[in-house]
Amino acid sequence: MSELINRQYYLAARPKAFPTPEEVPFRDVVVAEPGPEEVVIRNLYISLDPAIRGWMSDTPNYIEPIAINDPVRSSVIGRVVKSASDSFAEGDIVMTVGGWERYTTAPAAALNKIADMPGIALTNYLSVLGPTGLTAYFGILKVGLPKPGDTVLVSAAAGAVGSVVGQIAKMQGCRVVGMAGSEEKCRWLTEDLGFDEAINYKTCGDYQQAIQQACPEGVDIYFDNVGGEILDAALLCLNKFARVAVCGWISSYNDSDAPGPKNLWQLVAESVTIQGFVVLDYLDSFEEAIGQLAEWVMTDKIKFKEDIVDGLDNVLPAFMKLFNGTNDGKLVVRLEP
Ligand SMILES: NC(=O)c1ccc[n+]([C@@H]2O[C@H](COP(=O)([O-])OP(=O)(O)OC[C@H]3O[C@@H](n4cnc5c(N)ncnc54)[C@H](OP(=O)(O)O)[C@@H]3O)[C@@H](O)[C@H]2O)c1
């Protein structure tokens, strides 16, 4: 086979705010032959997740920061083009941790073969049946601990994680209120996904008042995807023994000087439990959860959206969509039409 050239977007410097093309430039390099038990895959899809912004910084995180000069790390789905492992053959479709690059070389042990299932698009393994669906599943069920009649407030509610959180909470008999950044997103939540109410946080004015109005009986579970001022307002609306599931703090990822929450005293005032989590905490239960999510998707109990952007060279502007709210569902870059 002729030489393969890999275009890679790599971390040249740690960003202070939203990453610039100077901090994340590209280079074209020759793909080395795979070593023993290594596999080369041609990437078909790259998952863009807010967490990647955290890995670009060198603050302590649940996995190592991306090293300077390494390709930007992300989950990828690709087709095996060269294999030095008996476990994988050319043409196999696999998912692994790769990068913002056309080809990824990975140890066979780090690859998961993806079964071609009727009615399930490959991208679904990055969204509702992948990391974001699983985050929603474990976050609401294992951290939020919903009970029938609870009021659940979800921020970034129209996003990949938030939209699934709300639908699972509805199935548990909860009243669900979502916060999202446009009228269109709010309509999707209430008209298509069955949320009881939605707050457009960009136009509602005072967050605390808006939450109190939408949750007249108070909030029993706050599923926090954003941190910042929305978290602070939500803390003032919690009921006795409420739970706060801290999933992400996207409002601060590009702002290292963002102020921390001021209203944590409410944890004492209302005997609240606050718990952060990462989806990897529940690795042992992934198989069972994927089975349940797949059943809900196939029976139309969970609806979801994917926002697929074409072209590796659009990866950085596409990544921006997560932070300005222009993504419409799980954000994925497609490398081949
Ligand atoms: N703990 C875990 O294991 C885990 C795993 C996956 C994801 N997460 C976290 O879950 C959250 C959602 O991730 P996702 O992949 O589902 O992304 P997403 O919700 O599909 O996209 C991000 C959304 O966040 C909203 N947003 C951006 N900046 C904001 C701000 N300053 N204030 C309020 N909302 C803002 C935008 O929606 P609007 O239009 O509504 O503003 C945007 O569409 C992130 O915090 C992420 O880090 C955690």
The ligand as an SDF file (V2000), in Angstrom:
LIG
                    3D

 48 52  0  0  0  0  0  0  0  0999 V2000
  -19.0400   14.1630   33.7940 N   0  0  0  0  0  0  0  0  0  0  0  0
  -18.9270   13.5050   32.6330 C   0  0  0  0  0  0  0  0  0  0  0  0
  -18.5380   12.3330   32.5620 O   0  0  0  0  0  0  0  0  0  0  0  0
  -19.3160   14.2270   31.3790 C   0  0  0  0  0  0  0  0  0  0  0  0
  -19.3820   13.5410   30.1550 C   0  0  0  0  0  0  0  0  0  0  0  0
  -19.8450   14.2440   29.0150 C   0  0  0  0  0  0  0  0  0  0  0  0
  -20.1580   15.6060   29.1290 C   0  0  0  0  0  0  0  0  0  0  0  0
  -20.0260   16.2300   30.3320 N   0  0  0  0  0  0  0  0  0  0  0  0
  -20.3850   17.6470   30.4980 C   0  0  0  0  0  0  0  0  0  0  0  0
  -21.7550   17.7860   30.1550 O   0  0  0  0  0  0  0  0  0  0  0  0
  -21.9850   19.1160   29.6850 C   0  0  0  0  0  0  0  0  0  0  0  0
  -22.7330   19.0280   28.3460 C   0  0  0  0  0  0  0  0  0  0  0  0
  -21.8990   18.3650   27.3970 O   0  0  0  0  0  0  0  0  0  0  0  0
  -22.4780   17.8740   25.9950 P   0  0  0  0  0  0  0  0  0  0  0  0
  -21.4390   17.0470   25.3700 O   0  0  0  0  0  0  0  0  0  0  0  0
  -23.8330   17.3390   26.1870 O   0  0  0  0  0  0  0  0  0  0  0  0
  -22.5560   19.2320   25.1730 O   0  0  0  0  0  0  0  0  0  0  0  0
  -23.8780   19.9310   24.6130 P   0  0  0  0  0  0  0  0  0  0  0  0
  -24.7780   20.1930   25.7580 O   0  0  0  0  0  0  0  0  0  0  0  0
  -24.3920   19.1750   23.4550 O   0  0  0  0  0  0  0  0  0  0  0  0
  -23.2690   21.3090   24.0800 O   0  0  0  0  0  0  0  0  0  0  0  0
  -22.8610   22.2860   24.9760 C   0  0  0  0  0  0  0  0  0  0  0  0
  -24.0160   23.2600   25.2720 C   0  0  0  0  0  0  0  0  0  0  0  0
  -23.7100   23.9870   26.4470 O   0  0  0  0  0  0  0  0  0  0  0  0
  -24.4060   25.2020   26.4190 C   0  0  0  0  0  0  0  0  0  0  0  0
  -23.5110   26.2570   26.8910 N   0  0  0  0  0  0  0  0  0  0  0  0
  -22.3150   26.6230   26.3740 C   0  0  0  0  0  0  0  0  0  0  0  0
  -21.7960   27.6470   27.0820 N   0  0  0  0  0  0  0  0  0  0  0  0
  -22.6950   27.9340   28.0600 C   0  0  0  0  0  0  0  0  0  0  0  0
  -22.7380   28.8800   29.1000 C   0  0  0  0  0  0  0  0  0  0  0  0
  -21.7460   29.7650   29.2960 N   0  0  0  0  0  0  0  0  0  0  0  0
  -23.8160   28.8990   29.9260 N   0  0  0  0  0  0  0  0  0  0  0  0
  -24.8400   28.0260   29.7450 C   0  0  0  0  0  0  0  0  0  0  0  0
  -24.8510   27.0910   28.7760 N   0  0  0  0  0  0  0  0  0  0  0  0
  -23.8040   27.0520   27.9440 C   0  0  0  0  0  0  0  0  0  0  0  0
  -24.8460   25.4540   24.9780 C   0  0  0  0  0  0  0  0  0  0  0  0
  -26.2580   25.3020   24.9040 O   0  0  0  0  0  0  0  0  0  0  0  0
  -27.2550   26.5750   25.0250 P   0  0  0  0  0  0  0  0  0  0  0  0
  -27.6390   26.9530   23.6220 O   0  0  0  0  0  0  0  0  0  0  0  0
  -28.3780   26.0290   25.7970 O   0  0  0  0  0  0  0  0  0  0  0  0
  -26.4920   27.6630   25.7030 O   0  0  0  0  0  0  0  0  0  0  0  0
  -24.1900   24.3200   24.2000 C   0  0  0  0  0  0  0  0  0  0  0  0
  -24.9840   23.8760   23.1330 O   0  0  0  0  0  0  0  0  0  0  0  0
  -20.6160   19.7800   29.5950 C   0  0  0  0  0  0  0  0  0  0  0  0
  -20.4090   20.5440   30.7560 O   0  0  0  0  0  0  0  0  0  0  0  0
  -19.6640   18.6040   29.5720 C   0  0  0  0  0  0  0  0  0  0  0  0
  -18.3790   18.9540   30.0500 O   0  0  0  0  0  0  0  0  0  0  0  0
  -19.6160   15.5660   31.4430 C   0  0  0  0  0  0  0  0  0  0  0  0
  1  2  1  0
  2  3  2  0
  2  4  1  0
  4  5  1  0
  4 48  2  0
  5  6  2  0
  6  7  1  0
  7  8  2  0
  8  9  1  0
  8 48  1  0
  9 10  1  0
  9 46  1  0
 10 11  1  0
 11 12  1  0
 11 44  1  0
 12 13  1  0
 13 14  1  0
 14 15  2  0
 14 16  1  0
 14 17  1  0
 17 18  1  0
 18 19  2  0
 18 20  1  0
 18 21  1  0
 21 22  1  0
 22 23  1  0
 23 24  1  0
 23 42  1  0
 24 25  1  0
 25 26  1  0
 25 36  1  0
 26 27  1  0
 26 35  1  0
 27 28  2  0
 28 29  1  0
 29 30  1  0
 29 35  2  0
 30 31  1  0
 30 32  2  0
 32 33  1  0
 33 34  2  0
 34 35  1  0
 36 37  1  0
 36 42  1  0
 37 38  1  0
 38 39  2  0
 38 40  1  0
 38 41  1  0
 42 43  1  0
 44 45  1  0
 44 46  1  0
 46 47  1  0
M  CHG  2   8   1  16  -1
M  END
$$$$
